[in-house]
Amino acid sequence: MQGVYNGFSTKMSEAAVEQVHVWCYAHVLNLVISDITSKIVQSISLFGILQGCAVFIRESYKRMDIWTTKNSKKKICTIGETRWWSKDAALTKVFGQFNEPENGLYVDLITTLDEIENNLGITPDARFKAKNLKEGLLKYETILTAQMYLRIFKKTTPLSKYLQGHGVNIIAAYQMVKQTLNDLQDCARQFQCIKEAANTFVEYTNKKFDEMENNTLEILNELPHIRVRKKKRQFTDYESIDDPITDPLRAFEINVYNQVFDTVIEKKDILNKIDSEDIINKLGARSPVFGRMLLC
């Protein structure tokens, strides 16, 4: 489709010399989002847990009955590979908005899994799965990762929805893409905001847990300590000694947060391949409102 000599764009240019072919911003943007949510282990774990919870509860009427007693009006979302917005929808349904946990279904989901785990009328295999899913959701690392992606989606989802709408204004789309990329770049080294949002979430959720009778649930507001491995040195006089990162929060910031945002910034070059300024110049005095012309 993209071939320089035999691709779709080349064939279109041969048939209509004056045609202006526009890359699909929406497709490129969502490929970037797909990439940053599938590289880091913590990201894979987070979205794997969300998908696992949705499938696990839906595949049994007994589990669905327990869920409906907690919340009869809302359901958690599954994640579809072809539905670009589904990761944002699944994450927001459970954790709420960034730094705003009030509208999330996290407490209902945890108590549902806890009840399944302790229900003697449910199969041991299902109880084991419920226990593992619950423990994964209660990890502080999961909360930090969720808040990180909630902040990213807060910037990218409005843009993605606009680009996939009808009657897209190409000039407005170009400006929105540039602004979103700049906003993400500004967030690149603001890990403290993520930590504060995670602590707000933990405080709110633990307060909800404390209001329940016979409660044993709690989220810790710290990461487990990192055990430092001592490497045997063969050449003591020549080998350099790198100080290991012993602070688990600092390790998360460097190995997860910075890596995800650095990937976003690196992928900015992909979006910049769409030379929108050149396209706008070619359009000249034509109307800026067009149907989307896709180059996939």
C-alpha positions in Angstrom: 0.0 0.0 0.0 2.8 2.4 0.8 5.3 1.4 -1.9 7.2 4.2 -3.5 7.0 2.7 -7.0 4.0 0.4 -6.9 2.1 1.4 -3.8 -1.5 2.8 -3.6 -0.3 6.4 -3.4 1.9 6.0 -6.5 -1.0 4.5 -8.5 -3.3 7.3 -7.4 -0.8 10.0 -8.4 -0.5 8.4 -11.8 -4.3 8.4 -12.3 -4.8 11.9 -10.8 -1.7 14.1 -10.9 -3.3 16.8 -8.8 -4.6 14.6 -6.0 -3.4 15.3 -2.4 -3.0 12.1 -0.5 -3.1 12.4 3.3 -1.8 9.9 5.8 -4.3 8.7 8.3 -3.3 10.4 11.5 -5.8 8.2 13.5 -4.2 5.0 12.4 -0.6 6.1 13.0 -1.5 7.6 16.4 -3.2 4.4 17.6 -0.3 2.2 16.3 1.9 4.3 18.6 -0.5 3.8 21.6 -0.6 0.0 20.8 3.2 0.0 20.8 3.7 1.7 24.2 1.2 -0.6 25.9 2.7 -3.8 24.7 6.5 -3.4 25.4 7.0 -3.0 29.1 6.3 -6.0 31.4 4.3 -3.8 33.8 2.1 -2.6 31.0 1.5 -6.1 29.7 0.6 -7.2 33.2 -1.8 -4.3 33.8 -3.8 -4.8 30.6 -3.6 -8.6 31.0 -5.2 -8.4 34.4 -8.0 -6.1 33.1 -8.7 -8.4 30.2 -8.5 -11.5 32.5 -11.0 -10.0 35.0 -13.5 -9.1 32.3 -13.3 -12.6 30.7 -13.2 -14.4 34.0 -16.4 -12.8 35.4 -18.3 -13.1 32.1 -17.6 -16.7 31.5 -19.7 -18.0 34.4 -23.3 -17.1 35.5 -22.4 -17.6 39.2 -19.6 -15.1 38.9 -21.9 -12.7 37.0 -24.5 -13.0 39.8 -21.8 -12.0 42.4 -20.9 -9.1 40.2 -24.4 -7.8 39.7 -25.0 -7.8 43.5 -22.1 -5.4 43.7 -23.0 -3.3 40.6 -26.0 -4.2 38.5 -25.8 -1.3 36.1 -22.1 -1.3 34.9 -19.9 -3.9 33.3 -16.1 -4.0 32.9 -14.9 -3.9 29.4 -12.9 -6.5 27.4 -9.9 -5.4 25.4 -10.2 -5.9 21.6 -7.1 -5.9 19.4 -8.9 -4.1 16.6 -10.7 -1.6 18.8 -8.1 1.1 19.4 -10.1 2.8 22.2 -10.7 -0.4 24.2 -7.6 -0.2 26.4 -8.6 3.3 27.5 -12.2 2.2 28.1 -11.2 -0.8 30.1 -8.7 1.1 32.2 -11.1 4.0 32.9 -14.0 1.7 33.8 -11.9 0.2 36.6 -9.6 3.0 37.8 -11.7 6.1 36.9 -10.1 9.2 35.5 -6.5 10.3 36.2 -6.3 11.4 39.8 -10.1 11.0 40.1 -10.9 7.5 41.4 -14.5 8.2 42.5 -16.1 6.9 39.3 -14.1 3.7 38.9 -15.3 0.2 39.5 -12.1 -0.9 41.3 -13.6 -1.4 44.7 -16.6 -3.4 43.3 -14.1 -5.5 41.2 -11.9 -6.3 44.2 -14.7 -7.3 46.5 -16.2 -9.4 43.7 -13.0 -11.3 43.3 -12.6 -11.6 47.0 -16.0 -13.1 47.4 -15.4 -15.6 44.6 -12.1 -16.6 46.2 -13.8 -17.4 49.5 -17.0 -19.0 48.1 -16.9 -22.7 48.8 -19.5 -23.4 46.1 -17.2 -22.3 43.3 -14.6 -24.6 41.8 -11.0 -24.5 43.2 -9.6 -23.5 39.8 -11.9 -20.4 39.6 -11.1 -19.5 43.2 -7.4 -19.7 42.4 -7.8 -17.5 39.4 -9.8 -15.0 41.4 -7.1 -14.9 44.1 -4.3 -14.2 41.5 -6.3 -11.5 39.8 -7.1 -9.8 43.1 -3.5 -9.9 44.2 -2.4 -8.4 40.9 -4.9 -5.5 41.2 -3.9 -4.8 44.8 -0.2 -4.3 43.9 1.1 -0.7 44.2 3.0 -1.2 41.0 -0.3 -1.9 39.2 -1.8 1.4 40.6 1.3 3.4 39.5 1.2 1.9 36.0 -2.6 2.5 35.7 -2.2 6.2 36.6 0.6 6.6 34.1 -1.5 5.3 31.3 -4.6 7.3 32.5 -2.5 10.4 32.1 -1.4 9.4 28.6 -4.9 8.5 27.5 -6.2 11.8 28.9 -4.1 13.5 26.2 -4.4 11.1 23.3 -8.0 9.8 23.4 -9.8 13.1 22.6 -7.4 13.5 19.7 -8.0 9.9 18.5 -11.8 10.3 18.7 -11.6 13.6 16.7 -9.5 12.0 14.0 -11.9 9.1 13.6 -14.9 11.4 13.3 -16.7 12.8 10.3 -15.8 16.0 8.5 -12.3 16.3 10.0 -10.8 19.7 9.6 -7.2 19.0 8.4 -5.8 22.2 9.8 -7.4 21.6 13.2 -6.2 18.0 13.1 -2.6 19.1 12.4 -2.7 21.6 15.3 -4.2 19.1 17.7 -1.5 16.5 16.9 1.3 19.0 17.5 -0.3 20.2 20.7 -0.8 16.6 22.0 2.8 15.7 21.2 4.0 18.8 23.1 1.8 18.0 26.1 3.2 14.5 26.2 6.7 15.8 26.0 5.9 18.1 28.9 4.8 15.1 31.0 7.9 13.1 30.2 9.7 13.9 33.5 6.8 14.6 35.8 6.8 11.3 37.6 5.9 13.0 40.9 2.4 13.7 39.5 1.9 10.0 38.8 3.0 9.1 42.3 0.7 11.7 43.9 -2.2 10.4 41.8 -1.4 6.8 42.8 -1.3 7.8 46.5 -4.7 9.6 46.2 -6.1 6.4 44.6 -4.7 4.2 47.4 -6.0 6.5 50.1 -9.5 6.7 48.6 -9.7 3.0 48.0 -8.4 2.0 51.5 -11.0 4.3 53.0 -13.7 2.5 51.1 -12.3 -0.8 52.3 -12.3 0.4 55.9 -16.0 1.2 55.7 -16.8 -2.5 55.0 -17.5 -5.0 57.8 -14.9 -7.7 58.5 -12.6 -6.1 56.0 -9.2 -7.7 55.3 -8.4 -5.8 52.1 -5.7 -3.1 51.8 -3.4 -1.6 49.2 0.1 -0.8 50.3 1.4 2.6 49.2 4.9 1.4 48.5 6.8 -0.9 46.2 8.6 -4.0 47.6 12.2 -3.6 48.3 14.7 -4.5 45.6 17.1 -7.2 46.5 20.6 -6.2 45.2 22.5 -9.0 43.5 26.2 -9.1 44.2 28.1 -9.9 41.0 31.4 -11.7 41.3 34.1 -9.5 39.7 36.9 -11.3 37.8 39.1 -8.3 37.2 38.9 -6.2 40.3 41.4 -3.7 39.0 39.8 -3.0 35.7 36.1 -3.5 36.0 34.0 -0.4 36.7 31.5 -0.5 39.5 28.0 0.9 38.8 25.9 1.8 41.8 22.8 -0.4 41.7 19.4 1.3 42.1 18.1 0.2 45.5 15.1 2.5 45.7 12.2 0.6 44.1 10.3 3.8 43.3 13.3 5.3 41.6 13.7 2.0 39.7 10.1 2.2 38.5 10.6 5.8 37.4 13.6 4.9 35.3 12.7 1.5 33.9 9.0 2.0 33.4 7.8 5.6 33.4 10.8 7.1 31.6 10.9 4.3 29.1 7.2 4.6 28.2 7.4 8.3 27.7 10.7 8.2 25.8 9.0 5.7 23.5 6.2 8.2 22.9 8.6 11.0 22.1 10.6 8.7 19.8 7.5 7.7 18.0 6.8 11.4 17.4 9.0 11.1 14.3 6.5 8.7 12.8 3.7 11.3 13.1 6.1 13.9 11.7 6.5 11.9 8.6 3.1 13.3 7.7 4.2 16.6 6.3 1.0 18.5 7.1 2.4 21.9 6.4 3.2 20.8 2.9 -0.3 19.4 2.5 -1.9 22.6 3.7 0.2 24.6 1.2 -0.8 22.3 -1.6 -4.5 22.8 -0.7 -4.1 26.5 -1.0 -7.5 28.2 -1.1 -9.5 25.0 -1.0 -11.9 24.3 1.8 -10.2 22.7 4.8 -13.0 20.3 5.5 -12.4 16.9 3.9 -13.5 13.3 4.4 -10.6 11.3 5.7 -8.3 9.9 3.0 -6.5 6.9 4.3 -3.0 5.6 3.6 -2.6 2.3 5.4 
